Amino acid sequence: MLVAFAACRGQTPEDFFRRGGADFRGTAPETRLYWKPHIERSHRRILEAADFAAGRTAATVLGAGVAAEIPLAELARRFDRLVLVDLDGPSLLESLQQVPLALRPKVELRVTDVTSFAGALMQRMDEEIEASSTQEEALHRLQKLFENLKLGLPAPLPPSDLVISSLLLSEIPRFPFAYASRLVRARFNADLRSWSGYNQAFEKLVSLSIEDHIRLLAALRREGGTIYFSDTLARGPLWSNVTAEARAAFEAALLPGFQSLGLARSPAGLGAAIESLCEAERPFDTEIAAFERLLAACRQSAGNAFEPLLPVAEIQRRAKERGLSLIGAPESWWWLAYPCEIAKGPGAFYVTSWILSRAP
Ligand SMILES: C[S@@+](CC[C@H](N)C(=O)[O-])C[C@H]1O[C@@H](n2cnc3c(N)ncnc32)[C@H](O)[C@@H]1O
């Protein structure tokens, strides 16, 4: 099923999603080498969730994109039908390359909105901003749009034995906001952040996205089925939030790890050792271990160096309301998304994964 957005100024919402995917697909191969632990852990956890599913009729991957962290070939082997859903069609097509030709007839690509509101909201933003004569009028119209924003009907997707949502929920509210920013900039050369209702509207969007997404996960799960849900809960490090005292604690926590990797002998050598990361001086496994130790030491000594991205308590409350319960314990790890930025700023994400089913 294809979502048909109305024609709009310069770049349609569909173009916008495609451009996001193109940027992601353009990530340098050297950067992707640092993603290996994240990809391996995601694969292992998704297959663990698949093991818990009672049936083998269908698996659905929401926000599949290029499926960098989804073991598509193995899922296509295990399930009769594998449905990949995203608003970015070219990325879905690229993801197919993971699947051997013989298994491709089992795979179905759906270029559609996984939410009940985001596509329609983006289209309305486009119309309202286009109809405005001034920046003030545009922001006022956006304000009204957000005040009246409600959930629609859940996306019509097939009931599935395994439902996968990996690194999607935190992105859902970001797309409409980034789209509105682009429209306001293009039409009035203005910054959306000048809108006094910005924070409140974003919080409302996050909250609606959680309600909508958990409702969808619960609705798609077949009897006996499982849900794999993971997301980036925090992003960092924000070094400017690290006080001198926290910095000293961070260095003390980091030193043994860096010593065992042969990267530094004393606290005095830590700065240079951190600076030397990402300079292709040593094997990737050592670099990855160094970054993981650095991030763990930083999180332990300066929690505020990591910006929270999702309200976990709200997700848990919504999941409980929908009768979903946890299988086993959640697992967390680091995704070194932009490794070469970590020494200077936020280049890493803290990922947490849950396997959910229905309470008996
Ligand atoms: C960070 S990526 C997910 C990565 C993916 N799981 C992987 O393994 O590569 C988030 C994806 O969500 C998609 N997305 C965001 N909002 C969406 C929406 N409302 N409907 C459909 N897809 C959406 C984006 O196009 C993007 O491909």
PDBQT file of the ligand as one rigid body, heavy atoms in Angstrom, charges set to zero:
ROOT
HETATM    1  C1  LIG A 401      16.712   4.913  12.726  1.00  0.00    +0.000 C 
HETATM    2  S1  LIG A 401      15.808   4.296  11.389  1.00  0.00    +0.000 S 
HETATM    3  C2  LIG A 401      15.551   2.604  11.868  1.00  0.00    +0.000 C 
HETATM    4  C3  LIG A 401      16.723   1.774  11.535  1.00  0.00    +0.000 C 
HETATM    5  C4  LIG A 401      16.341   0.385  11.087  1.00  0.00    +0.000 C 
HETATM    6  N1  LIG A 401      15.644  -0.317  12.138  1.00  0.00    +0.000 N 
HETATM    7  C5  LIG A 401      17.573  -0.371  10.652  1.00  0.00    +0.000 C 
HETATM    8  O1  LIG A 401      17.752  -1.521  11.087  1.00  0.00    +0.000 OA
HETATM    9  O2  LIG A 401      18.332   0.150   9.832  1.00  0.00    +0.000 OA
HETATM   10  C6  LIG A 401      14.169   4.919  11.594  1.00  0.00    +0.000 C 
HETATM   11  C7  LIG A 401      13.278   4.602  10.406  1.00  0.00    +0.000 C 
HETATM   12  O3  LIG A 401      11.962   4.964  10.752  1.00  0.00    +0.000 OA
HETATM   13  C8  LIG A 401      11.321   5.435   9.590  1.00  0.00    +0.000 C 
HETATM   14  N2  LIG A 401      10.152   6.212  10.023  1.00  0.00    +0.000 N 
HETATM   15  C9  LIG A 401      10.114   7.270  10.869  1.00  0.00    +0.000 A 
HETATM   16  N3  LIG A 401       8.847   7.695  11.027  1.00  0.00    +0.000 NA
HETATM   17  C10 LIG A 401       8.065   6.864  10.276  1.00  0.00    +0.000 A 
HETATM   18  C11 LIG A 401       6.670   6.793  10.021  1.00  0.00    +0.000 A 
HETATM   19  N4  LIG A 401       5.803   7.646  10.581  1.00  0.00    +0.000 N 
HETATM   20  N5  LIG A 401       6.208   5.811   9.207  1.00  0.00    +0.000 NA
HETATM   21  C12 LIG A 401       7.067   4.936   8.625  1.00  0.00    +0.000 A 
HETATM   22  N6  LIG A 401       8.404   4.960   8.819  1.00  0.00    +0.000 NA
HETATM   23  C13 LIG A 401       8.898   5.921   9.637  1.00  0.00    +0.000 A 
HETATM   24  C14 LIG A 401      12.391   6.238   8.867  1.00  0.00    +0.000 C 
HETATM   25  O4  LIG A 401      12.119   6.391   7.498  1.00  0.00    +0.000 OA
HETATM   26  C15 LIG A 401      13.638   5.370   9.137  1.00  0.00    +0.000 C 
HETATM   27  O5  LIG A 401      13.860   4.458   8.101  1.00  0.00    +0.000 OA
ENDROOT
TORSDOF 0
